[in-house]
Amino acid sequence: MREDSLKKAAELIRSSDTVNIFTHVNMDGDALGSSSALCLALRDLGKSCSVIISEEIPRYIDFLEKGCISKPESVTEEYDLALMLDCGAYGRIPGRENAFDLGRRKGCLDHHAVSSTTIDFDFSCIDADAAATGELVFDLINELGADLTLDIAECLWTAVSTDTGSFQHSSTSARTHEIAARLHRVEGFDSSRLSALLYQRKSPASLLVESTVVKDLRFFAEGKVAIAYLTLDILDECGCKASDADKIIDVIRSLDGVEAAAVIKEGEKGSFRASMRAKSYANVAEVASKFGGGGHVRASGCPLEGPIEHAIKLLGAELTKAVEINAEPDK
């Protein structure tokens, strides 16, 4: 199934001269890494290709830009192929829908289980067993016969590393390590340098916001659930951006006894969104689906209704159910 859909994707890409790539809002390492990797590969094959985003790239993955980024307003005419990577619905590319629709044909590569979409894709390669969309892009690049350059290898390694929590998440497979090993064999590849860029560039503002948020953690289910919240007022007080708090959820999940961690962030006009992570057995994807969100079994997100205390109460109750359904970790 995966092999057949990749072959179809490669076939459509080969017949396309102009391609634009779209990844999800609030991009992470897999989203931008897999998008930039494919963009570079298609350019090497003689295609005109860009990654279309409208938001600022988070500082910890800014080295993945690789000269690939364009704004949606630059897309003014029809082009051959529009690709969604690491997402599969209009709601995940807000403000870029018109630019996507200018593609004469449309495709999707994703490792999230997409239950429904209003988009009529010409091809759709979705593999929920893949640890990252970067795995699918690695296979697609091989199918296309493109060279695995150093820049592409750096993007793909970052995609796989970040979405597996540095190869710690349960989604990490033998295939994941096989891909990482192949990337290590690219001349000039240095994973320690990439790790330093990803995990060792904290700003003073990020430390301040982390300490501020962690001081008011809310616990549920006898300490098995921990929820932090980040309001616009807290961001103003700390003089930082929301992206400075991206790693807080990993800090919370690392606490002894915590199975499910969540961070609720306030957005524009009083909107709220939760990011959730499970350590070993809780299904946070089911929790996310109850609020109109989704993602992976151990890593998901969803919108929430405010005010903040109401959002905390709602999410705390559902996460409590999630950790109590399976009182013991999977063996």
C-alpha positions, 0 to 999 in steps of 0.5 A, spaced: 500 500 500 505 504 502 509 502 496 504 503 491 502 510 493 509 512 493 510 510 486 504 514 484 506 520 488 513 519 484 509 518 477 505 525 478 511 529 481 515 527 475 510 529 470 510 536 474 514 542 472 512 546 478 510 544 485 509 548 491 509 544 498 504 546 504 505 543 511 501 545 517 501 551 522 505 551 528 510 547 524 515 542 528 522 539 526 518 534 522 513 539 518 519 543 516 524 538 515 520 533 511 518 539 506 525 542 505 528 535 504 523 534 498 523 541 496 531 540 495 530 534 492 525 536 487 530 542 485 535 538 484 531 534 479 530 540 475 523 542 478 521 549 480 519 548 487 518 552 494 515 551 501 509 555 502 509 558 509 506 564 512 508 564 519 515 565 523 520 559 523 521 557 530 528 559 532 530 551 534 529 549 527 531 555 523 537 552 520 532 548 516 530 554 511 535 552 506 533 557 501 526 553 500 521 558 503 516 563 500 510 566 502 503 565 500 502 571 496 507 569 491 503 564 489 499 568 484 498 563 478 496 556 477 501 551 477 502 543 476 502 540 483 500 542 490 503 537 496 501 537 503 506 534 507 505 532 515 498 534 514 492 533 510 486 538 511 485 545 509 484 547 517 492 545 518 494 550 512 490 557 515 491 563 510 494 558 505 488 555 502 487 559 496 495 558 494 494 551 495 488 551 490 491 554 485 495 547 484 492 543 478 493 537 481 494 535 489 497 530 493 498 528 500 504 525 504 502 524 512 503 519 517 497 522 521 491 518 521 486 522 517 479 520 518 476 525 513 478 531 508 474 535 504 480 535 499 480 531 493 487 528 492 490 526 486 494 521 490 495 520 498 500 516 501 498 516 509 502 511 513 500 512 521 505 506 522 511 511 520 515 514 525 515 521 521 513 524 515 520 524 514 520 517 513 515 517 507 519 523 504 526 519 505 522 513 501 519 518 496 526 521 494 529 514 493 523 512 489 525 519 484 532 517 484 534 524 487 541 524 490 541 524 498 545 531 499 548 533 505 542 539 506 537 533 504 540 529 510 540 534 515 533 536 514 531 528 514 535 527 520 531 533 524 524 530 521 525 523 524 529 525 530 524 531 533 518 527 531 521 521 535 523 525 541 530 523 539 528 516 538 525 515 544 518 515 543 514 508 542 513 510 534 521 509 533 522 502 529 527 498 526 526 502 519 527 509 523 534 507 525 535 504 518 534 511 515 538 514 520 544 510 519 543 511 512 543 519 513 549 518 517 553 515 511 552 522 507 559 525 507 560 531 512 553 529 516 554 531 523 548 529 528 552 532 534 552 539 530 544 538 529 543 536 536 546 542 538 542 546 534 536 543 536 536 542 543 542 547 546 540 554 543 535 556 549 534 563 550 534 566 557 527 568 555 525 561 554 528 559 561 524 565 564 517 562 561 519 555 563 520 557 570 514 561 570 509 556 567 512 550 571 511 554 578 503 553 577 502 546 574 496 543 575 496 535 577 490 530 576 489 523 577 494 523 583 499 526 579 499 522 573 496 528 569 500 534 569 497 540 565 501 547 564 498 553 561 501 559 557 497 566 557 498 572 553 499 575 559 505 571 561 508 571 554 508 579 555 511 579 562 517 574 560 518 578 554 518 572 550 514 568 544 510 562 544 515 558 540 520 560 546 515 555 550 515 549 545 519 545 550 515 545 556 511 539 555 517 535 554 520 538 561 513 536 564 512 529 561 519 527 564 517 528 571 517 522 575 509 519 576 507 523 570 504 519 564 500 524 560 502 532 560 499 537 556 500 545 555 494 549 554 496 556 550 492 562 549 492 564 542 489 570 538 482 573 541 482 568 547 482 562 543 486 556 546 490 550 544 492 544 547 499 540 546 499 533 549 504 528 550 503 521 553 509 517 556 508 510 555 500 507 555 495 513 555 492 514 548 492 522 548 489 522 540 482 519 543 482 525 548 484 530 542 478 527 538 473 529 543 475 536 542 476 536 534 483 535 534 487 529 533 494 526 532 498 520 534 496 516 540 502 519 544 502 526 541 496 530 539 493 537 540 486 540 540 483 546 540 479 548 547 474 553 549 476 558 554 477 561 559 483 558 561 480 555 568 475 552 564 479 549 559 484 546 564 478 543 568 475 540 561 482 537 559 484 535 566 478 530 566 479 527 559 486 526 561 484 523 567 480 518 564 485 516 559 490 514 564 485 510 568 483 506 562 489 503 562 492 503 569 498 499 567 503 500 561 503 496 555 507 490 556 
